[in-house]
Amino acid sequence: MTHSSVSASASPTVDGGGVAPIPYDIPSTTVGVSLRSVTKKYGPVTAVENITLDIPPGSYCCLLGPSGCGKTTTMRMIAGHEDITQGDVYIGDLRVNDLPPAQRSTAMMFQNYALFPHKTVWQNVEFGLRMRDIPKPERDQRVGEILEIVGLSQFASRKPAQLSGGQQQRVALARSLVTRPQVLMLDEPLSALDENLRVKTRGELRRLQKQFGMTFIQVTHNQDEAYSLSDMIVVMDHGRIDQVGTPQEIFVKPISQFVAKFTGDNNIFKGTVCRADQDAEGYRVQMEVPKLGTLLCRGDYAQVGAEAACSVRADRVKVEPLSAADTSPRALVNQVTARIVAIEFTGYVTRVTLALEKTGQEVLYKVRSTDWVSQALQEGQVVALSWLADDCVFLSH
Ligand SMILES: Nc1ncnc2c1ncn2[C@@H]1O[C@H](COP(=O)(O)OP(=O)(O)OP(=O)(O)O)[C@@H](O)[C@H]1O
């Protein structure tokens, strides 16, 4: 799983548009990470349960899930800061279960950056190289280069307290990268930043990861962050992996109620599979939803009689006045009446909450604000709510 990485002469840009190759050969290699049936127990608590996962070399992987689902424990086992109760961890082709962190070619960037407050930016970045007894001329060269890449050369003699949150974050990143790890792990690296800076900094992180071509593994509980950064998202729940996929796959095709709830504004309907017909694109599934009737959705596999659910994204539902709704039998599939209970203008998008007339279940509708205004619908109004079977995703559990 090893491949050679970058070495080029173009100048790096931190603020520029394109992704410039880094000007020297760090890291010389990058590798992937594999977990094989990995379990971690703390006494009676199972923090991570039987996880198998392959993170390809050079990818940006986010471990996404709610607090306590086992993300940090998983990352710490890869980095060697936590013993593995069962299973194997490989970095590249090397089984690392028994290797101390310093011998794993990994680096970890912590949530609070863990910078030395009394050392300058330069000294903070240089620290790891000193610990490795790298001679001074090489230290100077490597620290100088990495500070240039992260755009901090002019701040080299400042102390961390004299920097903004985003700049401190970049010092921490430079300090992790300067040791030339093959895999970089980042524990909620953006959580200390305010919203604007978070968005800007995540763009920088992604750009640097591409520049270096190095495997990044990041822990986050923020789905926007995972969507914007990742090549690969691993959604975790209660110590297990629920779904692995690209951001688009997770967004468009969640496989479980948990993923659908956690990763987006999805409307979920629970019921029983009453019919499943296979065609070229998978399964066309009919679900019987108590008090609501039959809904049609799409899935990769469904078993008749199984209790399951289906989900439709808030931006894929259609809302229209009852008088305008098509009442032909075909159009009545996935069409229900609902009352508008709340309208929330959030700028570009308006979020509309509706209560289904038959069940009272609340459903979210997200619409471009300009479109909403032209629809001229009011709170309290009863409307027709519908969605296409192709936009409705079958959730097996
Ligand atoms: N040292 C420990 N001793 C006992 N239980 C632990 C220990 N560390 C973690 N746990 C438990 O293991 C589970 C997973 O914790 P972990 O920190 O990996 O979750 P997380 O998804 O990273 O959460 P967060 O987003 O809050 O950091 C939790 O139930 C936690 O309480």
The ligand as an SDF file (V2000), in Angstrom:
LIG
                    3D

 31 33  0  0  0  0  0  0  0  0999 V2000
  -10.1910    5.6270   29.2980 N   0  0  0  0  0  0  0  0  0  0  0  0
  -11.4660    5.2270   29.2260 C   0  0  0  0  0  0  0  0  0  0  0  0
  -12.0130    4.4760   30.2020 N   0  0  0  0  0  0  0  0  0  0  0  0
  -13.2890    4.0350   30.1320 C   0  0  0  0  0  0  0  0  0  0  0  0
  -14.1300    4.3250   29.1160 N   0  0  0  0  0  0  0  0  0  0  0  0
  -13.6440    5.0760   28.1090 C   0  0  0  0  0  0  0  0  0  0  0  0
  -12.3000    5.5730   28.1100 C   0  0  0  0  0  0  0  0  0  0  0  0
  -12.1120    6.3070   26.9720 N   0  0  0  0  0  0  0  0  0  0  0  0
  -13.2800    6.2570   26.3040 C   0  0  0  0  0  0  0  0  0  0  0  0
  -14.2030    5.5310   26.9920 N   0  0  0  0  0  0  0  0  0  0  0  0
  -15.5840    5.2510   26.5650 C   0  0  0  0  0  0  0  0  0  0  0  0
  -15.5360    4.6600   25.2780 O   0  0  0  0  0  0  0  0  0  0  0  0
  -16.5860    5.1410   24.4680 C   0  0  0  0  0  0  0  0  0  0  0  0
  -16.0160    5.7570   23.1920 C   0  0  0  0  0  0  0  0  0  0  0  0
  -15.2670    6.9310   23.5210 O   0  0  0  0  0  0  0  0  0  0  0  0
  -14.5520    7.8370   22.4240 P   0  0  0  0  0  0  0  0  0  0  0  0
  -13.8100    8.8980   23.1450 O   0  0  0  0  0  0  0  0  0  0  0  0
  -13.8040    6.9840   21.4960 O   0  0  0  0  0  0  0  0  0  0  0  0
  -15.8140    8.4420   21.6710 O   0  0  0  0  0  0  0  0  0  0  0  0
  -15.8630    9.6400   20.6310 P   0  0  0  0  0  0  0  0  0  0  0  0
  -16.7660    9.1790   19.5530 O   0  0  0  0  0  0  0  0  0  0  0  0
  -14.5040   10.0400   20.2280 O   0  0  0  0  0  0  0  0  0  0  0  0
  -16.5610   10.7810   21.4690 O   0  0  0  0  0  0  0  0  0  0  0  0
  -16.2910   12.3900   21.4880 P   0  0  0  0  0  0  0  0  0  0  0  0
  -16.7960   12.8900   20.1620 O   0  0  0  0  0  0  0  0  0  0  0  0
  -17.1380   12.8410   22.6290 O   0  0  0  0  0  0  0  0  0  0  0  0
  -14.8340   12.5880   21.6880 O   0  0  0  0  0  0  0  0  0  0  0  0
  -17.3780    6.1180   25.3220 C   0  0  0  0  0  0  0  0  0  0  0  0
  -18.4680    5.4410   25.8730 O   0  0  0  0  0  0  0  0  0  0  0  0
  -16.3910    6.5050   26.3980 C   0  0  0  0  0  0  0  0  0  0  0  0
  -17.0590    6.8680   27.5870 O   0  0  0  0  0  0  0  0  0  0  0  0
  1  2  1  0
  2  3  1  0
  2  7  2  0
  3  4  2  0
  4  5  1  0
  5  6  2  0
  6  7  1  0
  6 10  1  0
  7  8  1  0
  8  9  2  0
  9 10  1  0
 10 11  1  0
 11 12  1  0
 11 30  1  0
 12 13  1  0
 13 14  1  0
 13 28  1  0
 14 15  1  0
 15 16  1  0
 16 17  2  0
 16 18  1  0
 16 19  1  0
 19 20  1  0
 20 21  2  0
 20 22  1  0
 20 23  1  0
 23 24  1  0
 24 25  2  0
 24 26  1  0
 24 27  1  0
 28 29  1  0
 28 30  1  0
 30 31  1  0
M  END
$$$$
